[in-house]
């Protein structure tokens, strides 16, 4: 390594300790995300009819589609802010956050206006009892009022991650999910509300978290978001109202949206093929996906750290820092994956007993447990590569890699018929191929660190 090149590396930002300091708050705060859904279900489980659980559960799936589909608001913001942070462009960060928030409010308002159509689409997607469908539409019609704030919080979270303020991001998630949990209990158990109670809790939590975080950001970085109003007094358009920059958001968002839809589609295809076999196969695959979702929360911390540090390295135009960051975040994620695999192997009896009390299902799932144990090792590179490519704002490559992996997965399970073992092997192979195909395209990331200039 040349001496001049070494001098430009912010050594504190490439140390193992700094990477861990970025990762652990995300791992900890991620625990609260599935907890809120569990409490929503638990509150409905206290009522006198299981139909309440079904109504809320179906409604939650609708919002999962909305938030997953618009996840580019968080990921795109993180990558762009991280690159600007690397060059100290605070003005551009402020304008980017303002664009993201206005875009979030615009999209969220469209969902509110389209509330009848969202409910109609949900009724078309799901087949349930009349009562469950009515409860689902009631839940959707109320919770849609949380969407503008929820999307704006995704933008703020992306901005905080890009500036490597992971603890402040953790505070936002803790606050939103804490308010949600508290109001769930108060409104349902205390005031006797039902589906409307858990929906209103979500609305209040998202808007409360957004309001607090706007106040906190303006205190930490005075004047940043104030630029939203001040330029309006001038004769020309405010600098944040840059239509070319908005197109950049949508271009990156288009690629990430396609990637996300394919990701959801692969999991749906897995369950659909399992359902064609029998109920035990379907339940075993659902257990597998549930565990996979929890694993993602644990491993994702290092991917988020990679997003921030890769973006900073690219902003600094520092290929050496980039190589160090990629190597070290991948190593830590790999070690975490190995520990998780060991935990799944050693804790099999306990984990299965927590997932189900049905002896037949436990015995059936036991035969396929090695595939569950392999999930962390097969998937960690995919998570890491996603984080690295988000930090580099290489959405096109993320999309292309997902097309390769999902097409291979679909071909494996549709053209080759070899039972549940083959189905699980195909899913594990798909996860590995996601990571490997992005690794094959890693030169696109390295070239970004050598390029001149970044987007506004």
N, C-alpha and C positions, 0 to 999 in steps of 0.2 A: 504494500500500500504506500503510495507516495505521501511524503510528509505534508505537502500543501493540501492534499485531499483529506488527510486525517484531521487537519486543523479546522476544517469546515463542518465536521460532524459534531452535533450536540451530544457529547458522550453520555450525559445523564439520560437521554431519551433512548439510548440503545442498550442500557444495562438491563440485566435480568430483573433486577428489583423494580425498575420503572415499568417494565412490561407487566409484571405481576400486579403492580399498583393500579394499572389501567384495567386489568382483567377482573380482579376479585370483586369490585363494586358491581360490575355487570352480572357476574354469576350470582351474587347475593340478591340483587334486586329482581333478577329473573324469577326467583322462587315465588315472588308475590303474584306473578301473572297467572299461573294455573290455580293458585290459591283462591283468587277472586271467583273464578268459574266454579270451583268446588263449593265455596260458600253460597253462591247463587243457587246451586242445585240443592245444597243442604237446607237452605231456608224454604225452598219450595217443597222439600221432603218432609217438612214439619206440618204441612197442610194436610187436609183430609182426603186428598185424591191425587194419585200419581200423575194425572193428566197435567198438573201444574209443572212438574219436572219436564215432561215432554214438550210443553209449549215453550218454556224458557230455553230448553236445549236446542230446539229447532231455530229459535230466534237468534241464539248465540252463533250458530253456524253461518247465518246470513251476515252477521257483522265480522266474523272471521274472514269471509270472502272479501268484504269491503276493505278491511284493514290490511289483509295480506296483499290484495290487488293493488292498493295504493302505497305499498311499502316503499316505493321509490322516493316518496317524499322524505323519508328518514335516511335511506341509503344514499340517495343522490346528494342530499345536503351534507352528510358526513364526508363524503369524498371531496366535494368541492370546497367545503370549509377547511378541511385538513390541508389541502394544497395551498389555500390562501393563508392559512395560519403559518405554514412553512416559510412564507415570504413576508409575513407581518402586515398583510393588507387588511387592517381592521375595517376600513370603510367598505371594502368590497364584501367582507363578511356580513356587515350590517345590512347592506342592500340585498344580499342573497337571502338572509333570514326574513327580511320584509317581503321579498318576492314569494318565498315559500309559504309564509303565513297568509298572504293575500290569496295565493293559489289554494291553500287548504280551506280557507273560508268560502271561496268561490265553489269549490267542489262539494264541500259540506252543505252549502245552501242548496245546491242542485239536488242532493239526496233528500233534503227536507221537502223541497217542492215536489219531488217525484215520489213522495211517500206512498201514494196509492199504487204506483207501478212497482215499487219495491215489494210491497205486500203481495201483489198479484204474481210477481215472479217467484216469490217464496212459496206461494200456494201451488204454483205450477211444478216447482221442483220437488216438493215433499207431499207424501200421501199420509195423512193422519186422520184421527177422528175429528168430527166437526168442532168439538170443544177445544182440542189441542190446537187446531188451526186458528180458532178465534183468539186463543190466548197468545199464540205466536204473533198474529197481526197486531194485537194490542201492545205487546212488548216492542215490536219493531216501530210502531207509530210514535211511541214515546222516546225510545232510545236513539232514534235518528237525530234528535235535537242535540245529542252529544257529539255527532260526527264532526262538525266544524272544529270544535275544541280538541277532539281526539287527533284529528289530522294535523292541527297546528302544534299540538304537543309532540307529534312525530318529527315535525320540522325542528322544533326547539331541541329535542333529544339528539337529532342528527347534528345540530350545531354544537351542542355541548360535547358530544363525542369527538367531533372534528377538532375542537379546541383542547381535547384531552382533559376535559372537566368531567371525568366519569363519576366522581362522587356527587357532583351536582345533578348529573343525570340520574344517579341512584336516588337522590332526594326527591326528584320529580316522580319517579315510579313509585317510591314508597308513599309519597303524599297522595297521588291519584288512587292507588290501590288501597291505601289505608282508609281514605274517605269512603271509598266504595264499600269496603268491608264493614266499617262502622255504620253507615247508613243502611246497608242490607239488614243488619240486626235491628237497628232502631225502627225502621219503617215497617219491616215484616213482623218481627217478634214483638216490638213495642206498640206500634200503631195498628197492627192487624191488616196491613196492606198485603197485596198478593203480587201478581206479575207486575203491576204498575209500580210497586215499591222497589223491586230490584232494577227496573228500567230507570226510574227516577234517580236511584242511587248512582247509576253510571253517568247520567247527565250531570248531576251535581259534582261528581268526582272529577270529571274531565274539565269542566269549566273552572272549578276551584283550583285544580292543578295548573291550568293555563294562566289564570289570573295571578297566582302566587309566583310562578316562574317569570312572567313578564316583569313583575315588580323586582324580583331578585336579580334578574339580568341587568336591568337598568341601574340597580345599585352597584353591581360589581363592575360593569362596563358603562359608565355614565354616558348618556347621549347616543348610544348605539341605535336603539330602536326609535329614539326620538326623531331620527332622520325620516321617518315615515310621514311626519306632518310638516316639518319645517320647509322642505323644498317646494311645497305646494303654494307658498306665498310668492314664489318667483314667477318670472314670465314664461319660463320653459318647463317642460315636463320634468318631474323629479327623476333623479338618477336611477332610483330603484325600478322605475317604470321603463325597463329596457326589454323590448319585445324579443330581441335576439337572445337575451339571457333566458327569457321564459321558454323560447324554443329549445334551448339547451336542456332545461328541466324536462320538457316533454320528450325530447329525443332519448335522453338517458332513461326516463320513465317508461317509454315504450319498450325498450329492450328488457328492462328489469321486470316489467309487467308480464311480457311473454314468458320470461324465465319462470316467474312465480306461478303463472297459470299451468305451465307444464309440470312444475313441481307438485302442485295440488292434484293435477290430473294423474300423475304416476301413482300417488298414494290411493286415489279413488279407484284406479285400475287394479291395483293390488287387492283391495277389498272386494271389488266386484268379481274378480276371478276366484277369490277364496269362497265367496258366497255361492258360486256355481257348484262347489264341491260338496260342502255340508256345513252345518252350524258350528261344529267343532273347529273346522278349518278357518271359518270366518272369525270366530272368537279368538283363536290363536293369533291370527294376523292383526286383529285389533289390539291385543295385548302387546304384540311386537311394536306396532306404531305408537302406542301410548308410551312405552318405555323409550322409544326412539325420540319422541317429543321431549321427554324429560332430559335425555342425554344431550339434546341440542342446547338446552339452557345452560348446561354445565360447560360444554366445549366452546360455546359461542363467545365466551368472555375473551378468549385469545383472538378470535376472529375480529371482534370489535376493536381490540387493541391494535391489530394489524391494520384495520381501516384507517385509524388515526395516524399511526406512525408511517405507513406507506404513503399516505397523502402528504404528510409533512416532508418526507424525504423527496417526493416528486416536486413539491413546492420549492424546496431548497435546491433542486437540480443536483442531487447528491446520490449518485449510483452506489457509492460505498455504503452509505447509511441504509439505503434500500436493501442491499444484499444482506446486511447484518440483521435488519428487522425481519425480513422474510425468513431467514434461517432460524432465528431465535424464537419467533412466535410459532413457527411450525414445530420446532422441537418441543416446546412447552405443551402445545396442543397434543402432540403425539404421546407425550408422557401421561397427560391427563387421560387420553383415550385408553392407554394401556392399564392404568389404575381402574378405570371404569369397567373394562372388560374383566379384570380380575375380580372386581366387586360383583359383577353379574354372575360370574362362574361360581364364586364362593357363596353368594347369597341367594342362589336359585330357589331353595325351599321357602325361604322367608318371603322373597319377592312374589312368587306365585301364590302363596297363601294370602298375601295382601291384595293381589289382583282379583282373586276368585276363591270362593269356598266350595266349588263344585269338584268333587273327586275325579270325575270323568275328564273334565277339561284340564285339570292339573296333570293327570297321567298322559293325556294327549299332547299337551304343550311341552312336557318334559322331553319328548323325543325330538323336538325341534329347537330345543334351547341353545344348542351350539350356534345356530344362526343369530340368535339374539345376542349371545356373547360376542359375536364378531362385529356387531353394529358399530361400536365406537371406533375400532381400528379401521373399518371400511369407510367410515363417513368423515373422520376428522379432517382429512385433506380437502374434502369438498367444502366444509365450513371455512377452513382457512383460506382456500383459494377464493371463495366468495368474498371474504373480508379484504384480501389483497386487491382483488379486481375492483371492489367498491371504492377502496381508497384511491385507486388509480383512475376511477371513473371510466373503466373499460366495460361499459354495459354491453356492447356488441359481442364481445368475446364471451361474456357470461351467458348471453342468449344462445350463441352458437354451441357452446359446450353443453348446455342443457338440451338443446335439440338433438345433439349427438347421443347423449346419455339416455334421454327419454325414448328416442326412436329405437335404440338398441334394446331397452327394457321391453317396449311394446312388442318388438319382433321376437324376443326370446320367449315371452309368455303366450303370444298368440300363435306363433308358428311351431313351437316345440311344446308338446304335451307330456309333462313328466311329474304331475302331482304337486302336492304342497311343498315338497323338498325343492323341486325345480322352481316353484314360484318364489320361495324365500331366497334361493340362490340367485335368482334373477334380480331381486330387489337389492340384495347386498352387492351384487356386481354392478348394478346401476349406480349405487352410491359411490363405489370405488371409481367408476368411470367418470363421474362428475368431477372428482378431484383430479384424476389423471389427465383428462382432456383439457382442463384449465392449466394444469402444469405444463402441458405441451405448448400452450399459448403464452407462457410467462414472459417471453421476449417483448410482448406488447407493453407489459408493465415496465420492464427495464428501459425500453425505448422512451417511455414517458419521462423518466428521470434525466434523459439526455436532451429532450426537446426544449425548445425556446418558447416560453410563455404558456399560460394556462387560461382557462375560460374565466370570464368575469363572474 
